[in-house]
Amino acid sequence: MNFKLKVWRQKNAVSPGSFKDYDAKDIPSEASFLEMLDIVNESLTGNSEDPIEFDSDCREGICGMCSLVINGIPHGPGKGTTCQVYMRRFTDGDTIWIEPFRAAAFSPIKDLVVDRSAFDRIIQAGGYIVVRTGSAPEANSLPVPKHNADLAMEAAACIGCGACVAACPNSSAMLFVAAKVSHLGLLPQGQAERETRAIHMVREMDELGFGNCRNYYECEAICPAEISATFIARLNRDYAAASAQEALTV
């Protein structure tokens, strides 16, 4: 299979970027999207050209590092991550546009690589619990209703790839924050920080430059882990309750 690629190239964070044209020739239909880029990069390095920089790690749809926008869709066609897109999804001769996730809080590094450490700072603001060190407690000592356990597991499936931010017209990180707040807040172990967790993480999100949620639901539609937007409603309730409690103590 042969393709025409329109790839965003940007030397560094301060340099202007632009789309460059490349030919992807003799690509196996069973090749993943990242394997296709590897083949193109081999050709570029063979011609003493700079290879296309992109992030990847597990290549199994687990880590979310391989975050690209393909033909205007974060992670490309399908419901998985970029590394789970296979070239058989495209038609021989297609023109494919490839660019990085774009958001004010995701600053560019080079080419298709962006800095998503803003998510780490949101987690540092409140995505933790106070636990007793030492041996593991008896599993049955803290009973958890099955409904809560199922919801917590669903929220914990978030891999923090940032597709929700890239898909949102406002570059909101509410789905990511809601998943991280909810999976802890639904469990007994996460109750000690529940009143402050939502406030700290939402405020950190705002300070980092993410936009507001306007209920477009693009985040839910594009999420490779299929995180439900109903968690955003849960986050809003926790935030409202914590804000009211905070006002009473001032």
N, C-alpha and C positions, 0 to 999 in steps of 0.2 A: 504494500500500500504506500502511496505517496501523498504528502500533504504540503500545503503552503502554510507556514507559521508566521504570525505577527506577534512578536515577543517584545515585551517591555524591557528595555535596557536602561539602566541607570548606574553610573559609576559609583556614586556614594550618596549619602543623605543630603548633601548640599548641591550636588550637580543636577541640572535639569535632565529629565529622561525623555525617551521617545520610543515608539514602536519600530522595530527592525524586522526586515523580511529574511526568512530562512526557509530552505527546502529540507523537508524530512523525507528521505528516499528509502525505498525498500524496507519499510517498517512492517514487521510481522503483525498480523491481526490480533494475535494473542498477547502482544506486548502491552504492558501497562503504560500509562501516560508518562510516568517517570522514566521507565525504560526507554521510551521513545526519545525523551530529552537526553538521556545518556547517549543514545546513538547519535543524536545531532551534535552533542558536545564532543564526541570522539572525532567527528568530522571537522569540527571547528579547531580543536587542538592540533589535529593533523595538518591544518592549514595555518598554524601559528596564530590563531585567533583566540580571543578570550572566551572561555566557555560560559554558558548561561548559568548564572548562580541561582540555585533554588534550595530550599530546606527539605530535608527528608531524614527519617530515622528508621522506624520499624518496618515501614512499607507493608504493613499488615492491617492498616486501618485502625490502629490502636492509639497512636500518640498524637495524631493531628498536625504534626510538623509540616506535612506536605501541602500546605494551604495555598492554593492558586485559584485565580478566577479564570475560568475557561469559557470563552464565548459569552462573557457577561454573567456566568453562574458560578458562585463560590463552590469550589471542589468539582465543578463540571457536571455533566449529565449523570443522573442516578441519585441514590441516597447515601452513598458512601463517601469516603475521603478521596482526595485527588489520586492517591496511589492505588485506589480500587477502581479507577476508570480504565477501561481497556480500549485499545484503538479500534476494535471491532464495532464500537458504538458510533464511530464516524464512517463516512463514506469516502471511498478512494477519491482523491482529488480535492477534498474539502480544504477550505481556508479556516484555520483555527487561531483565534485571538487568545493570548495568554498574558495575564498581568497579575500583580500582587494584590493581596487584600488591601483595600484602601479605607483608612479611617484616620482621623486626626491623632488618635491615641496610639496608632500603629505606625510609628515613624519608619521610613524606608532605610534600609541598610545598603543593599546593592541588588540591582536587577529585580528578581522576584522575591527577595528576602526582606521581611519587615521585622521590626522589633516588637514582639508581643509580650514583653516583660510587664506591661501594665496589668495583665491578668495576675501575675505573681504578686504585685503590690496590693491588688484587691484581696487576694487570699491572705496576705500578711496582715491586712487590716482587721480580719475577723474570722477567717475560715479555719478555725481550730477549736479544740475543746480542751478542758482541764481534765486530765486523767491521772489516776494513781499509778505511780511507777512500781515496778516489781513484777510479781507473777500475774498471769492473766486471771481475771475474776471468773467465777463460775458462770457459765453461759446462761443458765436458767435463773440467775439471781436478779436479772433485770428483764422481766418479760416485756416483749414488744408486740403489740397487736399486729396481726398479719397485714392488715390494710396499710398501717404505717410503715411496716418493714418493706412492703412492695413499693410504696411511693418513694421511700428513701433510696431504695436500690435503683429505681428509675431515674431519680435526680442525680445519683452518684455516677450514672453512666456518662455524664458530660465529660468530654476529653479536653475541653478548653482550647479547641482549635481556632476559634474566632470567626467561624463562618456566619454565626448569628450577627456579629458586628458588621461583617462585609456585606451581608444581604440587606440589612436594615437601612432605609433611606436616611435615618438620623444617626447611623453608626452607634446604636444603643447596645450596651452590654447587659441589658436587664435579664435576658434569658440565662446567660452564664452566671450572673450573680444570684438569680433566683434559684438555680439548680444547686449552687454551693451553699446557700443559706438554708434551703429546704431540706437537703439530705442530712444536715446536722440537726436542724430544728425539729425534725420528725422523730428523732430518737431520744431516749432518756439521757444518754451521755452528753447530748448537746444542749441541755436545758440551762445549764449554769450561765452560759453566755448569750442565751437567746435574745434577751432584751437589748443587748448592745451590738450583737453581731450584724443585724440588718442595718442599723444606723451607720456603723463604722464602714461597712463594705459599700453601701450606697453612696456615702459621702466621699469615699475614696474614688469610686467610679466617676462621680461628678467632677472631682478635682483633676482627674487624669484626662478629661476632655471628651468622654463618651457622651453621646446625645441622649435625649429623653425618649422613652417608649411612647409611641403613638398608636399602638395596637394595629400595626400593619400585618403582623403575623408572618412576615417574611422569614423571621428567625426560626419559627417552628417548622416552616415548609422546607428549609434548607438544612436543618440540623442533621448531621450524619448519625447521631445517637437517638434521634427522634424524641428529644426532650419536649414535653408539652408546655405550651404557653400558660397553662393553668398555674404553673409554679410562679409565674410573675404575679398573679393575683394573690398567692400565698405570701410572697415577699412584700407586696403592698400592705397586706394586713399586719404582718409582723412589724413593718416600718412605722405604720400609723400608731400601733399600740406602743411601741418603744418610744416614739416621739412624744406621745401623750404622757407616758411615765416620766420621761426626761423633763418635760415642762413642769410637772408637779414637784420635782425635786430641786428645781432652780430657785 
